[in-house]
Amino acid sequence: MTLEEKLFAELVAVCSRVFPDFASTGTERPYVTFQQIGGQSIACLDNTLPSKENADMQINVWADSRKQAKTLILAIEARLTGATTIQASPQGAAVSDFDADMARYCSRQDFNIWADR
């Protein structure tokens, strides 16, 4: 199972609507999107594949209210930092936002995640 598959499983335990990268315009809220925004590349001196993989992942919660978005991102932070299938570390506090074009609230947070390959 890949790091993204493990992350998806952790996120769907908190919110049933989870999508990589983006969700369709009419998706019922709240929902969660995630995308890889970097990470550490591991190179072994003997040219073998490492047993771990790393990713910086941005987790985005989209909701009808700021309170709903904030509550959900806090639940996600608790779930990810307590996970046993991945090792997730928040890279800062959540950021609140509002998408005026779509009339929806967002809370997003970046995590550095390690997982077995």
BELMO-V948649 format. One record per residue. SS is DSSP state (@ for helix, = for strand, . for the rest). OMEGA is omega in whole degrees, 0 to 359 (NA if undefined). Layout:
BEGIN
SS_OMEGA + SS_OMEGA
END
This chain:
BEGIN
._182 + ._176 + @_180 + @_178 + @_178 + @_177 + @_179 + @_180 + @_178 + @_182 + @_182 + @_175 + ._179 + ._181 + ._185 + ._180 + ._182 + =_184 + =_170 + =_174 + ._183 + ._175 + ._178 + ._184 + ._184 + ._182 + ._178 + ._178 + ._4 + ._173 + =_184 + =_170 + =_176 + =_176 + =_177 + =_182 + =_179 + =_180 + ._180 + ._175 + ._183 + ._177 + ._178 + ._181 + ._180 + ._177 + ._175 + ._176 + ._177 + ._180 + ._181 + =_170 + =_184 + =_176 + =_165 + =_184 + =_173 + =_178 + =_182 + =_174 + =_178 + =_187 + =_180 + ._178 + ._178 + @_180 + @_180 + @_179 + @_181 + @_179 + @_181 + @_180 + @_176 + @_177 + @_177 + @_178 + @_179 + @_180 + @_184 + @_181 + @_178 + ._184 + ._176 + ._181 + ._178 + ._172 + =_185 + =_178 + =_176 + =_180 + ._179 + ._179 + ._178 + ._178 + =_177 + =_182 + =_176 + =_177 + =_184 + ._180 + ._182 + ._181 + ._179 + =_179 + =_180 + =_165 + =_181 + =_181 + =_179 + =_179 + =_169 + =_187 + =_173 + =_177 + =_172 + =_179 + ._NA
END
